[in-house]
């Protein structure tokens, strides 16, 4: 299995596969309350069968070039992840997302991991537009979108039904030419 270094702190980005279901569930149990503040992943991955099913669905997406999921490991422990929830290579679009357990917050892991997968999507897969959909209440994820050089396109008012509420969702995006300019500026 491949691992991509996320920096000098030893953090790694690896594909999450169905064989990781038990580790994924253990991770989700550690961070369930925190992760569940803004996204349904905490509710979807409730037991070993649902963890395996979730990861199998992403393995099928990867096989069909329609999505990807990656875990973030620190010191050998799965602490979060990034994904392309949807990807359409023909149209050149992808929707990225993330989650993280509390022990890993504030270390720049999601930003570094998202930067890695966005680079891959734009450079290797010729994706033109990467979107980041986020609850207007999720300030940490909005901060990641900003650090990734994304532009806020707008707000989808009360578009996401979640735990008995309808949440406003912000749409952030970066286009391939903007990304390349942004990344070149970071290298300077």
Secondary structure, DSSP 8 states (H G I E B T S, - for coil): ---EE-STT--EEEE--GGGHHHHHHHHHHHHHHHTTT-THHHH--SHHHHHHHHHHHHHHHHTTS-EEEEEEETTEEEEEEEEEEEETTTTEEEEEEEE-GGGTTSSHHHHHHHHHHHIIIIIS---EEEEEEETT-HHHHHHHHHTT-EEEEEEEEEEEETTEEEEEEEEEEEHHHHHHHHHHHH-
